[in-house]
Amino acid sequence: MTTTGDNVGSARPPTPPISVRDAVRDEAVEWFIAFCEHEMSPQTCQAFDTWLKASPENVRAYLQVSAFWESAGGLNERRRLEVDELVRRAAAEVNVIALDPRASAITAVAAAHAASTARAAQNTALTTRSNRYRRATLAAAALLLVFLGGALALWQSLRDPVYATQVGESRTVTLSDGSVVELNARSRLRIEYRQAYRRVALLDGQALFRVAKNATRPFIVVSGTTRVRAVGTEFDVYRKVSDTVVTVVEGQVAITNSAASDALETTDVGRAPATASTLDPHRSLLRAGEQLRASPHALGTPTHANPALATAWTQGKLIFDSTPLSEVLDEVNRYNPKPLSIDDPNILVMHVSGTFATSDEARIVEFLSQRFGLVVRESAQSIHLAAK
């Protein structure tokens, strides 16, 4: 030992040699890392198999590393099964020479580990097959539901056909019993004929009905909560946003709201509509030349009306008799692809009288602009009228 100034130096003790157990453990870790990071090629598997067979210590060291890592979930299932198979085979080989009496215990541990892994793999396989079977069953059930749904929709469309018209389009439909329905533009209805009655659901718009007489099979038109019953007659039903307007051209009809709709279809079957004196507050009897406006919760009072005005659309005409401008716009837009609009509420409450062709939007726009002193602003999509 030498001393120089304040610096004191001493010789380092020799590094103790690495024990055999530490070396085996390090080798086991290296093998485990190799299997975690790389695919096991045939050459790698052969080298690993040779290393395992060299000593039971190798088997035990690898099992310890593997058990520690599995508790942390670090090795995927496929690689773990392949490596465990190599461990099992190495532990079972007769050419593995025991270093101490505990070698048999090590072999037993390896065998137990391999057996546990085999059982887990078998359970996983069974679960996978079960899941596949369950998924296949669910898929088949889903396909069956889709097929049944499509078949039901097809059957429903054939049994209860729906007829519709677009902007500016009208359509005449002759029903199976000989009744005739004329559909106005932008209208839609569904036919629901049954043995005891004939029912038509007006889903949107306006239709004129000419009903073939059949006293034992009443004809019922449903518009929202409003029910119109007729045996043999001609009448117009206009379903608007907030109410329904019914106009009788010929004969008479019984009108009811939803509170008495069931009775309308059952108790009155086979009988002519009752007289006004026998109807309850939820019902009203409407005769030729009369009109009624029905809301979802109440029936209006029948008023005298000109059926020609209500059905002028069947002749391609629009007839207005002191009609609010807001309703005029609704009617005009039913027949023309370029909608007409007015934003000023003070103008919309004004009334209009006159006769126009349903397809002559230009004349209507000219009339309104001159009548109310409006400025016309037209684009490719719409026509807007505004005050000067």
C-alpha positions as CSV (number, residue, x, y, z in Angstrom):
1,M,0.0,0.0,0.0
2,T,1.4,3.5,-0.9
3,T,0.4,7.0,0.3
4,T,0.8,10.2,-1.7
5,G,-0.3,13.5,-0.1
6,D,-3.9,13.3,1.0
7,N,-4.8,10.5,-1.4
8,V,-5.0,7.1,0.1
9,G,-5.2,4.1,-2.2
10,S,-5.7,0.4,-1.5
11,A,-5.8,-2.7,-3.6
12,R,-9.4,-3.9,-4.6
13,P,-10.4,-7.4,-3.4
14,P,-10.7,-9.9,-6.2
15,T,-14.2,-10.2,-7.8
16,P,-15.8,-13.4,-6.5
17,P,-16.5,-15.9,-9.2
18,I,-20.0,-16.2,-10.6
19,S,-21.8,-19.2,-9.1
20,V,-23.1,-22.0,-11.3
21,R,-26.6,-21.3,-10.1
22,D,-26.3,-17.6,-11.1
23,A,-25.0,-18.5,-14.5
24,V,-27.9,-21.0,-15.1
25,R,-30.4,-18.3,-14.0
26,D,-28.9,-15.8,-16.4
27,E,-29.0,-18.3,-19.3
28,A,-32.7,-19.0,-18.5
29,V,-33.5,-15.3,-18.6
30,E,-31.7,-15.0,-21.9
31,W,-33.6,-17.9,-23.4
32,F,-36.9,-16.4,-22.1
33,I,-36.1,-13.0,-23.5
34,A,-35.2,-14.6,-26.8
35,F,-38.6,-16.3,-27.0
36,C,-40.4,-13.1,-26.0
37,E,-38.8,-11.0,-28.7
38,H,-38.4,-13.4,-31.6
39,E,-40.2,-16.2,-33.4
40,M,-39.0,-19.6,-32.5
41,S,-37.2,-21.0,-35.5
42,P,-36.5,-24.7,-35.8
43,Q,-32.8,-24.1,-35.0
44,T,-33.7,-22.0,-31.9
45,C,-36.0,-24.7,-30.6
46,Q,-33.3,-27.4,-31.2
47,A,-30.7,-25.3,-29.2
48,F,-33.2,-24.6,-26.4
49,D,-34.0,-28.4,-26.3
50,T,-30.3,-29.2,-26.0
51,W,-29.8,-26.7,-23.2
52,L,-32.8,-28.0,-21.2
53,K,-31.5,-31.6,-21.5
54,A,-28.1,-30.6,-20.2
55,S,-29.2,-30.4,-16.6
56,P,-32.2,-30.4,-14.3
57,E,-30.9,-27.1,-13.0
58,N,-31.6,-25.6,-16.4
59,V,-35.2,-26.9,-16.3
60,R,-35.8,-25.5,-12.8
61,A,-34.2,-22.1,-13.6
62,Y,-36.4,-21.7,-16.7
63,L,-39.5,-22.7,-14.9
64,Q,-38.8,-20.1,-12.2
65,V,-38.3,-17.3,-14.8
66,S,-41.4,-18.4,-16.7
67,A,-43.6,-18.6,-13.6
68,F,-42.5,-15.1,-12.6
69,W,-43.3,-13.7,-16.0
70,E,-46.6,-15.5,-16.4
71,S,-47.8,-13.9,-13.2
72,A,-47.3,-10.5,-14.9
73,G,-49.0,-11.7,-18.1
74,G,-46.0,-11.1,-20.3
75,L,-45.9,-14.0,-22.7
76,N,-48.5,-14.7,-25.3
77,E,-50.4,-18.0,-25.2
78,R,-49.1,-19.5,-28.4
79,R,-45.4,-19.0,-27.5
80,R,-46.0,-20.1,-23.9
81,L,-47.5,-23.4,-25.1
82,E,-44.7,-24.1,-27.5
83,V,-42.0,-23.4,-24.9
84,D,-43.8,-25.4,-22.2
85,E,-43.9,-28.4,-24.6
86,L,-40.1,-28.2,-24.9
87,V,-39.7,-28.0,-21.1
88,R,-42.0,-31.0,-20.7
89,R,-40.1,-33.0,-23.1
90,A,-36.7,-32.1,-21.5
91,A,-38.0,-33.0,-18.1
92,A,-39.1,-36.4,-19.3
93,E,-35.9,-37.3,-21.1
94,V,-33.9,-40.1,-19.5
95,N,-30.6,-38.6,-20.7
96,V,-30.9,-35.7,-18.2
97,I,-28.5,-36.5,-15.4
98,A,-29.5,-35.4,-12.0
99,L,-27.0,-33.2,-10.2
100,D,-28.5,-33.8,-6.8
101,P,-31.3,-35.9,-5.2
102,R,-33.8,-33.1,-5.7
103,A,-33.7,-33.7,-9.5
104,S,-36.7,-36.0,-9.3
105,A,-38.6,-33.2,-7.6
106,I,-37.6,-30.8,-10.3
107,T,-38.8,-33.2,-12.9
108,A,-42.1,-33.6,-11.1
109,V,-42.5,-29.8,-11.0
110,A,-41.9,-29.6,-14.7
111,A,-44.3,-32.4,-15.4
112,A,-47.0,-30.8,-13.2
113,H,-46.4,-27.5,-15.0
114,A,-46.7,-29.1,-18.4
115,A,-49.9,-30.9,-17.4
116,S,-51.4,-27.7,-16.1
117,T,-50.5,-25.9,-19.3
118,A,-52.1,-28.8,-21.3
119,R,-55.3,-28.6,-19.3
120,A,-55.4,-24.8,-19.8
121,A,-54.8,-25.2,-23.6
122,Q,-57.6,-27.8,-23.7
123,N,-60.0,-25.5,-21.9
124,T,-59.1,-22.6,-24.2
125,A,-59.7,-24.8,-27.2
126,L,-63.1,-25.9,-25.8
127,T,-64.0,-22.2,-25.0
128,T,-62.9,-21.2,-28.5
129,R,-65.1,-23.8,-30.2
130,S,-68.0,-22.9,-27.9
131,N,-67.6,-19.2,-28.8
132,R,-67.4,-20.1,-32.5
133,Y,-70.6,-22.2,-32.2
134,R,-72.4,-19.4,-30.3
135,R,-71.3,-16.8,-32.9
136,A,-72.4,-19.1,-35.7
137,T,-75.8,-19.6,-34.0
138,L,-76.3,-15.9,-33.5
139,A,-75.3,-15.2,-37.1
140,A,-77.8,-17.8,-38.3
141,A,-80.5,-16.3,-36.1
142,A,-79.7,-12.8,-37.3
143,L,-80.0,-13.9,-40.9
144,L,-83.2,-15.7,-40.2
145,L,-84.6,-12.5,-38.6
146,V,-83.5,-10.5,-41.7
147,F,-85.2,-13.0,-44.0
148,L,-88.4,-13.1,-41.9
149,G,-88.4,-9.3,-41.7
150,G,-88.0,-9.0,-45.4
151,A,-90.7,-11.6,-46.0
152,L,-93.1,-9.9,-43.6
153,A,-92.4,-6.5,-45.3
154,L,-93.1,-8.0,-48.7
155,W,-96.3,-9.7,-47.4
156,Q,-97.4,-6.5,-45.8
157,S,-96.8,-4.4,-48.9
158,L,-98.8,-6.9,-51.0
159,R,-101.6,-7.1,-48.4
160,D,-101.8,-3.4,-47.6
161,P,-100.3,-1.5,-50.7
162,V,-99.2,2.1,-50.4
163,Y,-99.8,4.7,-53.1
164,A,-98.0,8.0,-53.3
165,T,-97.6,11.0,-55.5
166,Q,-94.8,13.6,-55.8
167,V,-94.8,17.3,-56.4
168,G,-97.1,18.2,-59.3
169,E,-98.2,14.6,-59.8
170,S,-101.8,13.2,-59.5
171,R,-102.9,9.6,-59.6
172,T,-106.2,7.6,-59.9
173,V,-106.4,4.2,-58.2
174,T,-109.2,1.7,-58.7
175,L,-109.5,-0.5,-55.6
176,S,-110.4,-4.2,-55.6
177,D,-114.1,-3.5,-54.6
178,G,-114.5,-1.0,-57.5
179,S,-114.1,2.1,-55.3
180,V,-112.0,4.9,-57.0
181,V,-109.4,7.1,-55.2
182,E,-107.9,10.2,-56.8
183,L,-104.7,11.3,-55.2
184,N,-103.7,14.9,-55.2
185,A,-100.0,16.0,-55.5
186,R,-97.7,15.2,-52.6
187,S,-100.1,12.7,-51.1
188,R,-99.8,9.2,-49.7
189,L,-102.3,6.5,-48.5
190,R,-102.3,2.9,-47.5
191,I,-105.1,0.4,-48.4
192,E,-106.1,-1.9,-45.5
193,Y,-109.0,-4.0,-46.7
194,R,-110.4,-6.7,-44.4
195,Q,-113.3,-9.1,-44.6
196,A,-115.5,-7.0,-42.2
197,Y,-114.6,-3.5,-43.4
198,R,-112.6,-1.5,-46.0
199,R,-110.2,1.0,-44.5
200,V,-107.9,3.5,-46.2
201,A,-105.2,5.4,-44.1
202,L,-104.5,8.8,-45.6
203,L,-101.0,9.3,-44.4
204,D,-100.4,12.7,-46.1
205,G,-102.0,15.1,-48.5
206,Q,-105.5,15.0,-50.1
207,A,-107.7,12.4,-51.8
208,L,-111.1,12.3,-53.4
209,F,-113.0,9.0,-52.7
210,R,-115.8,7.5,-54.8
211,V,-117.0,4.6,-52.8
212,A,-118.6,1.5,-54.2
213,K,-121.7,0.7,-52.1
214,N,-121.6,-2.3,-49.7
215,A,-123.9,-1.9,-46.7
216,T,-122.3,-4.9,-44.9
217,R,-118.7,-3.7,-45.4
218,P,-118.4,-0.1,-44.5
219,F,-115.7,2.1,-46.1
220,I,-113.5,4.0,-43.5
221,V,-110.9,6.7,-44.1
222,V,-108.5,7.3,-41.3
223,S,-106.7,10.7,-41.2
224,G,-104.7,11.0,-37.9
225,T,-107.3,10.8,-35.2
226,T,-110.2,11.5,-37.6
227,R,-112.4,8.6,-38.9
228,V,-114.7,9.1,-41.9
229,R,-117.2,6.3,-42.5
230,A,-119.3,5.9,-45.7
231,V,-121.2,3.2,-47.4
232,G,-121.7,4.6,-50.9
233,T,-120.8,8.2,-51.4
234,E,-118.2,10.7,-52.8
235,F,-116.2,12.9,-50.5
236,D,-112.9,14.7,-50.3
237,V,-110.4,14.4,-47.3
238,Y,-107.6,16.9,-46.9
239,R,-105.0,16.0,-44.2
240,K,-103.2,19.2,-43.2
241,V,-100.5,19.8,-40.6
242,S,-102.8,20.5,-37.7
243,D,-106.3,19.3,-38.8
244,T,-108.3,17.4,-41.4
245,V,-110.9,19.0,-43.7
246,V,-113.7,16.7,-45.0
247,T,-116.0,17.9,-47.8
248,V,-119.0,15.7,-49.0
249,V,-119.8,15.9,-52.7
250,E,-122.5,13.2,-52.7
251,G,-124.3,11.2,-50.1
252,Q,-123.4,11.5,-46.4
253,V,-120.6,10.4,-44.1
254,A,-120.2,9.9,-40.3
255,I,-117.2,11.5,-38.8
256,T,-115.6,10.7,-35.4
257,N,-112.4,11.3,-33.5
258,S,-110.2,8.6,-31.9
259,A,-112.4,8.5,-28.7
260,A,-115.1,6.7,-30.7
261,S,-113.2,5.1,-33.5
262,D,-113.7,1.5,-32.4
263,A,-117.4,2.0,-32.1
264,L,-117.5,3.4,-35.6
265,E,-116.0,0.3,-37.1
266,T,-118.0,-2.2,-35.1
267,T,-121.5,-1.0,-33.9
268,D,-122.3,0.7,-37.2
269,V,-121.3,-2.1,-39.5
270,G,-124.2,-3.0,-41.7
271,R,-126.2,0.1,-40.9
272,A,-126.5,3.5,-42.6
273,P,-125.0,6.5,-40.7
274,A,-127.2,7.6,-37.9
275,T,-129.1,10.9,-37.9
276,A,-127.6,14.0,-36.3
277,S,-129.8,13.7,-33.3
278,T,-128.5,10.2,-32.3
279,L,-124.8,11.1,-32.6
280,D,-122.8,11.7,-29.4
281,P,-120.5,14.7,-29.0
282,H,-117.6,12.8,-30.5
283,R,-119.4,12.3,-33.8
284,S,-120.9,14.3,-36.5
285,L,-123.0,13.6,-39.6
286,L,-122.0,15.3,-42.8
287,R,-124.2,15.6,-45.9
288,A,-123.6,16.6,-49.5
289,G,-122.5,20.2,-49.8
290,E,-121.2,20.4,-46.2
291,Q,-117.7,20.7,-44.9
292,L,-116.1,20.0,-41.5
293,R,-112.7,20.7,-40.0
294,A,-111.6,18.2,-37.4
295,S,-108.7,18.7,-35.0
296,P,-107.0,15.8,-33.1
297,H,-109.2,16.5,-30.0
298,A,-112.4,18.0,-31.3
299,L,-114.8,18.0,-34.2
300,G,-115.8,21.3,-35.7
301,T,-119.3,22.3,-36.7
302,P,-120.5,21.3,-40.2
303,T,-120.7,24.3,-42.6
304,H,-122.1,24.8,-46.1
305,A,-119.4,24.7,-48.7
306,N,-118.9,24.6,-52.4
307,P,-117.6,21.1,-53.3
308,A,-116.4,22.4,-56.6
309,L,-113.8,24.6,-54.8
310,A,-112.6,21.7,-52.6
311,T,-112.2,19.4,-55.6
312,A,-111.0,21.9,-58.2
313,W,-107.6,20.3,-58.0
314,T,-108.9,17.3,-59.9
315,Q,-109.4,19.6,-62.9
316,G,-105.9,21.1,-62.6
317,K,-107.2,24.3,-61.0
318,L,-106.7,26.3,-57.8
319,I,-109.8,28.3,-56.6
320,F,-109.3,30.6,-53.7
321,D,-112.2,32.4,-52.0
322,S,-110.8,34.9,-49.5
323,T,-108.1,32.4,-48.5
324,P,-105.3,33.4,-46.2
325,L,-102.0,33.9,-48.2
326,S,-100.3,31.4,-46.0
327,E,-102.7,28.6,-47.2
328,V,-102.3,29.9,-50.8
329,L,-98.6,29.3,-50.6
330,D,-99.1,25.7,-49.3
331,E,-101.4,24.9,-52.2
332,V,-99.1,26.5,-54.8
333,N,-96.0,24.6,-53.5
334,R,-97.9,21.3,-53.8
335,Y,-97.7,21.6,-57.6
336,N,-94.5,23.4,-58.4
337,P,-90.9,22.1,-57.8
338,K,-89.6,25.6,-57.1
339,P,-91.2,26.6,-53.7
340,L,-92.7,30.0,-53.2
341,S,-92.0,31.7,-49.8
342,I,-92.9,34.9,-47.9
343,D,-91.4,35.7,-44.6
344,D,-93.3,38.8,-43.5
345,P,-96.1,37.7,-41.1
346,N,-98.1,40.8,-41.9
347,I,-98.4,39.8,-45.5
348,L,-99.2,36.1,-44.8
349,V,-102.4,37.0,-43.0
350,M,-103.8,38.8,-46.1
351,H,-106.5,37.0,-48.1
352,V,-106.6,36.0,-51.8
353,S,-109.5,35.3,-54.2
354,G,-109.0,34.0,-57.7
355,T,-108.7,31.0,-60.0
356,F,-105.3,29.7,-61.2
357,A,-103.9,26.8,-63.1
358,T,-102.0,24.5,-60.7
359,S,-99.0,24.4,-63.1
360,D,-98.9,28.2,-63.8
361,E,-96.7,29.3,-61.0
362,A,-95.4,32.3,-63.0
363,R,-98.9,33.8,-63.2
364,I,-99.5,33.3,-59.5
365,V,-96.1,35.0,-58.6
366,E,-97.0,37.9,-60.9
367,F,-100.5,38.3,-59.4
368,L,-99.1,38.3,-55.8
369,S,-96.3,40.7,-56.5
370,Q,-98.7,43.2,-58.1
371,R,-101.6,42.7,-55.7
372,F,-99.4,43.2,-52.5
373,G,-96.6,45.3,-54.0
374,L,-93.9,42.6,-53.4
375,V,-90.4,42.3,-54.8
376,V,-89.6,38.9,-56.4
377,R,-86.2,37.4,-55.7
378,E,-85.8,34.1,-57.7
379,S,-82.9,31.7,-57.4
380,A,-82.3,28.2,-58.9
381,Q,-84.0,26.6,-55.9
382,S,-86.8,28.9,-54.8
383,I,-88.8,32.1,-55.3
384,H,-89.0,34.6,-52.5
385,L,-91.5,37.5,-52.2
386,A,-90.7,40.4,-49.9
387,A,-92.1,43.9,-49.2
388,K,-90.5,46.7,-51.2
